[in-house]
Structures are given as C-alpha cells and as structure tokens.
Amino acid sequence: MNQIKSIFSWLNGFLKKARIIMLNIATAIVLIFFIILIFVPITSVKSEVKDVSGRVLFIDPVGTVVDQEVFSSDFLLDIAAGSSTEQIQTRDLIQLIRAAGKDEDIPAVLIDFSSTSFAGPTTAINIAKEIKALRDSGKKVIAFNDRLSTTSYLMASQASEIWLHPVGSINIRGIGGVRAYQKELYENLKINFHNYSQGDFKSAVESNTRTKMSEKDKMQRENLLNPIWYEMKSLMAQGRGIELDDIQSFADEYVGFFGEAEIGNIAYAKEKNIIDGIKSFPEFRQYMIEEFGLDKEAKTETYKTISYDDYKKQINEDYSNSENQIALITVEGVIMEGDIIQGIAGANGIVKQIRSAHEDENTKAIVFRVNSPGGSVIASEMMRDELIAAKRKGINVIVSMGDYAASGGVYISTPADYIFAEPTTITGSIGVAIALPTFENAMDYVGVNFDGVYTSKYAGWDPTQAIDDDLDKIFASWGADVYDRFINFVAESRSQSYQEIKDIAGGRVWIATSAKEIGLVDEIGGINDAITYAAKISELEDYKVQYYSEAPSPEELIIKELIENFDVSLGNTEVFSALNGLASLYETLMGIQQPKALLTCNDCLVNLD
C-alpha cells in the first residue's frame, strides 16, 4: 500500500513539474511572438522620416491633456471597458506647437480639438494661448470641425479661419452647472447624515445636508467661474475680432445638445463671424488641395499633410548635459494613499519620487507641480513630510499650482519656499470635510435589530447604529483638530498669524489673483516661471530639468502596443463594465464602513465640454 502511495505521490509531483515546465515554455513562446509582432513593426515605423516640406501639420489630439502622463494599475480593465487611456502631456503639446511656429517647411497648421479633453480650465486656456501665439507668429492656422464644443471652439477661435460641416454642431455652453441636493432623499430613506466638516465655506458634503446651494457656496463659485469664463470669452472674441457680448449671446440663445444638424446655430455663427463658413468634407479637401497642393505620394486624392504623431518624432528635444538637476514632480488628481494612477495622486508613488529626487546628489531644487483638489489627510502628510526632508538637505522647494491646488493641494504646498499659481488657478479651501451617514432608523424600519457582546463602549459600533452624544463630540473634535493643524501649517508657511489665516480659511475657495492679494501665493506665473525661479534661488548657471514619473510595466507596454497597432480585443466590454461597477459599489460601502476626514474640494472642479 505504501509503495502504491509513493508511486502516486511521485507521479503527482512529476505531473506538477511537467505542467509548470510546459506552461513556462508556452508563455515564453507567446511572449517571443508578441515581441516580434510588436517591436519589429514599431522599429521599422520609427526609422521612416517623412519629409515635412510643404506639408500642412494636422494637430488633432485624441485623449486628455494633462501635466504628467501616468499609468493605471487597472490598465487592462480600463482598456477592456472602453475607457480612454490616452494622455497628452501639456509640455509635449506646447513643444510641438512652438516647433511648428518656427518651422519654415510647414506652410500651415490644421487643428481639430473635438476629441480632446483637458485636466482643467487653466490647461485649456494655456493651450489656446499657444495656438494664438502660433497664429501671431505669421503661421496660417486653419480649423475644420464637424463638432465644436466650448473647449474645442476656444482652440478653433485662435485660428486664422474656422470651417464647419454644414450639418455639424457648434455649442458654446460656458462653464458651471448644477448638482443634486439629497437631504430629502436621505430623510425618505430614513438615513441620518452627520456633518462634522470644518469651515463655513466647506461645501464638499453640502449636497447631502441641504436641499439647495448655500449662499456662501454660491458666492464663492461665482467668484471662481466668472473670471475663468471671462478669460475664455475674451480669447474667443479677440481671436475672431468680435465683441464679448457676441459670444455671451450665442452661449445664452443658441444651445445645442444633439451633436449634429444644428443648422440654426451654424447660420447665426456664420452671420456673427463666430465662424468663417461651412464646407463638406470633399469641399474642404478640395479647398486644401488648391491652397497647398496635391499630395502625389498619397494613395487617394488629398492635400499635402503630416500628422502630429509623425511630426513630433522629428522634433529635436533640447538636452542639457549639466550635472545640476531641477527635479519636477507632479501631483495630479485626488490625493490618496497608494500608487499613482490616472486621476489619483497616490502618496506612496509621489513620496518615492520626492525621496529619489532628494537622495540624488545632483538635485539642487524641486519644482512641485500641484494640480489637485485635495484628498486624504494622511496621504497629504506623507508628501509634506518628504518635502521637508528634502528641505533639511538644503534643497529649495518651489510650488507651481496648475488648474487646481485646493484643500489638500494647499496642505502639501506648505513646505514651499515660494509659490507660483496660474492666473485662473483655483486654490484655498482651507478646511476639513467629514460626513457620515448612519442607518439606525432605516434598520428599525425594515425590522433589523442588533445585539452582541463587546469589551469597550464603541467596540461594536458601525454606521448601522446611532451616534450618541459622546461619539458625536469625538467626531467633532476629530475634525476640529485636523482643521487647527491645517491652519497652523499654512500660517507658518506664509509667515502670517494663526488668526490671519483663519480669517481667510473657512473652506473658502479663491481664484489665484485673489489668493495672491491675501498672501496664499507669492506670484502669478506658470510652470516655466517656477523652473526659472528655482534655478535663480539655487544659483544655477546651467541645469537640466528631470521629470519624475511612474513608468508602465513591460506587460502594459506590450498590451498597449497591441491595442493601438493591431486593434486587439480583450473580450466582452459589458462584463468588464459590470465588474468595474461592482468594484466601485464595494469601495463606496467600505468608505461608509471606514469614515475618513478629507482635505478635499470636489466642488471647486470646473466641468468643461
């Protein structure tokens, strides 16, 4: 019997080893196949250099313009669910536009930003200004679209001429909007919502505790949106040589929602010089052939053109061999613990970058680019602590605020020696958001009772139970302590008293120009101004900028290339979407189970169409 057992045991072990060997061999074959399939075509494509002479550069970015490209840990899920993972770095797009302006071989630039979204209004405004500068340099810029939204028209308005398809759409809707106020919903569901937020203007959870917007929130949002909208309208009007009222009237009276066949809108836009006119696709193609010549190398009859993907491969990047390094680290998205992914500034990843920078003996300064509405307290502390560690080594820290640097975005900026903000940066929101729903009435209503044994007063407490007076005081003091710490950090950073900062805090959000007046930022300027200043105070005669980012894994690169180059499908998107939805629901329920104090300003985000 024992011999039989030994034989079967040996056979089982042999089969396990055989399976592992076969699996490894199969995996290796597949990987080799993928590498040959992907990288041979890629290297052959990259070796081709297209002659740009006499060709119109076509700039049509597809994806989201961000400060720093990041790669999601849910990379496969995002692709399978049909989510856009394409990111365009702002600096790369600006470099390309400026290169085209100086390139005498490029007779004109054709733009179409209808498939482009932006991290925020400041990013959109900055790109529009770059297109304006391109046109002002003498380069002919042509916009041709079948659909124009607020942001794509902002770009198109900087062109020398704008053409729209006869049954396309043009819809300048402006910025802002409404949100749902759910107090009565919670009451109807017998859910008690407890708000321990600190700051009279801190409106992050207001939608759960009120039936309409508070006057303070309305005031601060008007003070944010009006300057941004004025800047956008001004660029549109100046680009077209029309009045501001012409843009405002069009936005008020000619709204479009269907994305096509807005014939009335198009007629009015043409009459008021909001656009130059209409052309069908064949008409526009013939127009471009007459203007710039027939492309004899193309397989079909078309004009001479070069894509911006092909053109950017030919741009010679400026490179410095200086040993002096200015580290540029970007915080983009909601501040949370964990890794950096799209939309999430993961503190673990950011801290690694800061640490890597200050442990490099060549790093003379850190430019900390903050483009975040805030988030977790502990995650913000992690970043702040590591910046202070850098400062202890004598490394200068300069903050450059982007679209948003609010709440936690201000918190992580407090170690800075100097703070720059863009003119339309949204900042402030020095306050704390804590809110917690409890379900004791709902449980009672549906007939669920709770009982058990516990060794301390709140050992068995969860949101299915009521908050008594003692626990209420604990939650209230929790928020007050964090708020007090926040104010002290800002006061110390800005060389102001506790009371001076408290007077302008209260969770109130400020536009950067106002923030400068009250001392929350030092200077109005962009990322390049921050880099220049960092070099100046570090007394650097020569330097190079080192951009810190999270690199994609090898498997992510392989799959990304497969998707882009060979149109590979990864399965049923509905299944992936459903799983993603269940995961989101689980995260929401876990958030209720484990309440957190947040340094966040979700309501300072500006939606752009």
Secondary structure in CASP SS format (residue, H / E / C, confidence):
PFRMAT SS
TARGET T0000
AUTHOR 0000-0000-0000
METHOD secondary structure of the structure
MODEL  1
M C 1.00
N H 1.00
Q H 1.00
I H 1.00
K H 1.00
S H 1.00
I H 1.00
F H 1.00
S H 1.00
W H 1.00
L H 1.00
N H 1.00
G H 1.00
F H 1.00
L H 1.00
K H 1.00
K H 1.00
A H 1.00
R H 1.00
I H 1.00
I H 1.00
M H 1.00
L H 1.00
N H 1.00
I H 1.00
A H 1.00
T H 1.00
A H 1.00
I H 1.00
V H 1.00
L H 1.00
I H 1.00
F H 1.00
F H 1.00
I H 1.00
I H 1.00
L H 1.00
I H 1.00
F H 1.00
V H 1.00
P H 1.00
I H 1.00
T H 1.00
S H 1.00
V H 1.00
K H 1.00
S H 1.00
E C 1.00
V C 1.00
K C 1.00
D C 1.00
V C 1.00
S C 1.00
G C 1.00
R C 1.00
V E 1.00
L E 1.00
F E 1.00
I E 1.00
D C 1.00
P C 1.00
V C 1.00
G E 1.00
T E 1.00
V E 1.00
V E 1.00
D C 1.00
Q C 1.00
E C 1.00
V C 1.00
F C 1.00
S C 1.00
S C 1.00
D C 1.00
F H 1.00
L H 1.00
L H 1.00
D H 1.00
I H 1.00
A H 1.00
A C 1.00
G C 1.00
S C 1.00
S C 1.00
T C 1.00
E C 1.00
Q E 1.00
I E 1.00
Q E 1.00
T H 1.00
R H 1.00
D H 1.00
L H 1.00
I H 1.00
Q H 1.00
L H 1.00
I H 1.00
R H 1.00
A H 1.00
A H 1.00
G H 1.00
K H 1.00
D C 1.00
E C 1.00
D C 1.00
I C 1.00
P C 1.00
A E 1.00
V E 1.00
L E 1.00
I E 1.00
D C 1.00
F C 1.00
S C 1.00
S C 1.00
T E 1.00
S E 1.00
F E 1.00
A C 1.00
G C 1.00
P H 1.00
T H 1.00
T H 1.00
A H 1.00
I H 1.00
N H 1.00
I H 1.00
A H 1.00
K H 1.00
E H 1.00
I H 1.00
K H 1.00
A H 1.00
L H 1.00
R H 1.00
D H 1.00
S C 1.00
G C 1.00
K C 1.00
K E 1.00
V E 1.00
I E 1.00
A E 1.00
F E 1.00
N E 1.00
D E 1.00
R E 1.00
L E 1.00
S C 1.00
T H 1.00
T H 1.00
S H 1.00
Y H 1.00
L H 1.00
M H 1.00
A H 1.00
S C 1.00
Q C 1.00
A C 1.00
S C 1.00
E E 1.00
I E 1.00
W E 1.00
L E 1.00
H E 1.00
P E 1.00
V E 1.00
G E 1.00
S E 1.00
I E 1.00
N C 1.00
I C 1.00
R C 1.00
G C 1.00
I C 1.00
G C 1.00
G C 1.00
V C 1.00
R C 1.00
A C 1.00
Y C 1.00
Q C 1.00
K H 1.00
E H 1.00
L H 1.00
Y H 1.00
E H 1.00
N H 1.00
L C 1.00
K C 1.00
I C 1.00
N E 1.00
F E 1.00
H E 1.00
N E 1.00
Y C 1.00
S C 1.00
Q E 1.00
G C 1.00
D C 1.00
F C 1.00
K C 1.00
S C 1.00
A C 1.00
V C 1.00
E H 1.00
S H 1.00
N H 1.00
T H 1.00
R C 1.00
T C 1.00
K C 1.00
M C 1.00
S C 1.00
E H 1.00
K H 1.00
D H 1.00
K H 1.00
M H 1.00
Q H 1.00
R H 1.00
E H 1.00
N H 1.00
L H 1.00
L H 1.00
N H 1.00
P H 1.00
I H 1.00
W H 1.00
Y H 1.00
E H 1.00
M H 1.00
K H 1.00
S H 1.00
L H 1.00
M H 1.00
A H 1.00
Q H 1.00
G H 1.00
R H 1.00
G C 1.00
I C 1.00
E C 1.00
L H 1.00
D H 1.00
D H 1.00
I H 1.00
Q H 1.00
S H 1.00
F H 1.00
A H 1.00
D H 1.00
E H 1.00
Y C 1.00
V C 1.00
G C 1.00
F C 1.00
F C 1.00
G C 1.00
E C 1.00
A C 1.00
E C 1.00
I H 1.00
G H 1.00
N H 1.00
I H 1.00
A H 1.00
Y H 1.00
A H 1.00
K H 1.00
E H 1.00
K C 1.00
N C 1.00
I C 1.00
I C 1.00
D C 1.00
G E 1.00
I E 1.00
K C 1.00
S C 1.00
F H 1.00
P H 1.00
E H 1.00
F H 1.00
R H 1.00
Q H 1.00
Y H 1.00
M H 1.00
I H 1.00
E H 1.00
E H 1.00
F H 1.00
G C 1.00
L E 1.00
D C 1.00
K C 1.00
E C 1.00
A C 1.00
K C 1.00
T C 1.00
E C 1.00
T C 1.00
Y E 1.00
K C 1.00
T E 1.00
I E 1.00
S E 1.00
Y H 1.00
D H 1.00
D H 1.00
Y H 1.00
K H 1.00
K C 1.00
Q C 1.00
I C 1.00
N C 1.00
E C 1.00
D C 1.00
Y C 1.00
S C 1.00
N C 1.00
S C 1.00
E C 1.00
N C 1.00
Q E 1.00
I E 1.00
A E 1.00
L E 1.00
I E 1.00
T E 1.00
V E 1.00
E E 1.00
G C 1.00
V E 1.00
I E 1.00
M E 1.00
E C 1.00
G C 1.00
D C 1.00
I C 1.00
I E 1.00
Q C 1.00
G C 1.00
I E 1.00
A E 1.00
G E 1.00
A H 1.00
N H 1.00
G H 1.00
I H 1.00
V H 1.00
K H 1.00
Q H 1.00
I H 1.00
R H 1.00
S H 1.00
A H 1.00
H H 1.00
E C 1.00
D C 1.00
E C 1.00
N C 1.00
T E 1.00
K E 1.00
A E 1.00
I E 1.00
V E 1.00
F E 1.00
R E 1.00
V E 1.00
N E 1.00
S E 1.00
P C 1.00
G E 1.00
G E 1.00
S E 1.00
V H 1.00
I H 1.00
A H 1.00
S H 1.00
E H 1.00
M H 1.00
M H 1.00
R H 1.00
D H 1.00
E H 1.00
L H 1.00
I H 1.00
A H 1.00
A H 1.00
K H 1.00
R H 1.00
K C 1.00
G C 1.00
I C 1.00
N E 1.00
V E 1.00
I E 1.00
V E 1.00
S E 1.00
M E 1.00
G E 1.00
D E 1.00
Y E 1.00
A E 1.00
A E 1.00
S C 1.00
G H 1.00
G H 1.00
V H 1.00
Y H 1.00
I C 1.00
S C 1.00
T C 1.00
P C 1.00
A C 1.00
D C 1.00
Y E 1.00
I E 1.00
F E 1.00
A E 1.00
E C 1.00
P C 1.00
T C 1.00
T C 1.00
I E 1.00
T E 1.00
G E 1.00
S C 1.00
I C 1.00
G C 1.00
V E 1.00
A E 1.00
I C 1.00
A E 1.00
L E 1.00
P E 1.00
T E 1.00
F C 1.00
E H 1.00
N H 1.00
A H 1.00
M H 1.00
D H 1.00
Y H 1.00
V H 1.00
G C 1.00
V C 1.00
N C 1.00
F C 1.00
D C 1.00
G C 1.00
V C 1.00
Y C 1.00
T C 1.00
S C 1.00
K C 1.00
Y C 1.00
A C 1.00
G C 1.00
W C 1.00
D C 1.00
P C 1.00
T C 1.00
Q C 1.00
A C 1.00
I C 1.00
D C 1.00
D H 1.00
D H 1.00
L H 1.00
D H 1.00
K H 1.00
I H 1.00
F H 1.00
A H 1.00
S H 1.00
W H 1.00
G H 1.00
A H 1.00
D H 1.00
V H 1.00
Y H 1.00
D H 1.00
R H 1.00
F H 1.00
I H 1.00
N H 1.00
F H 1.00
V H 1.00
A H 1.00
E H 1.00
S H 1.00
R C 1.00
S C 1.00
Q C 1.00
S C 1.00
Y H 1.00
Q H 1.00
E H 1.00
I H 1.00
K H 1.00
D H 1.00
I H 1.00
A C 1.00
G C 1.00
G C 1.00
R C 1.00
V E 1.00
W E 1.00
I E 1.00
A H 1.00
T H 1.00
S H 1.00
A H 1.00
K H 1.00
E H 1.00
I C 1.00
G C 1.00
L C 1.00
V C 1.00
D C 1.00
E E 1.00
I E 1.00
G C 1.00
G C 1.00
I H 1.00
N H 1.00
D H 1.00
A H 1.00
I H 1.00
T H 1.00
Y H 1.00
A H 1.00
A H 1.00
K H 1.00
I H 1.00
S C 1.00
E C 1.00
L C 1.00
E C 1.00
D C 1.00
Y C 1.00
K E 1.00
V E 1.00
Q E 1.00
Y E 1.00
Y E 1.00
S C 1.00
E C 1.00
A C 1.00
P C 1.00
S C 1.00
P H 1.00
E H 1.00
E H 1.00
L H 1.00
I H 1.00
I H 1.00
K H 1.00
E H 1.00
L H 1.00
I H 1.00
E H 1.00
N H 1.00
F H 1.00
D C 1.00
V C 1.00
S C 1.00
L C 1.00
G C 1.00
N C 1.00
T H 1.00
E H 1.00
V H 1.00
F H 1.00
S H 1.00
A H 1.00
L H 1.00
N H 1.00
G H 1.00
L H 1.00
A H 1.00
S H 1.00
L H 1.00
Y H 1.00
E H 1.00
T H 1.00
L H 1.00
M H 1.00
G H 1.00
I H 1.00
Q H 1.00
Q C 1.00
P C 1.00
K C 1.00
A C 1.00
L E 1.00
L E 1.00
T E 1.00
C C 1.00
N H 1.00
D H 1.00
C H 1.00
L C 1.00
V C 1.00
N C 1.00
L C 1.00
D C 1.00
END
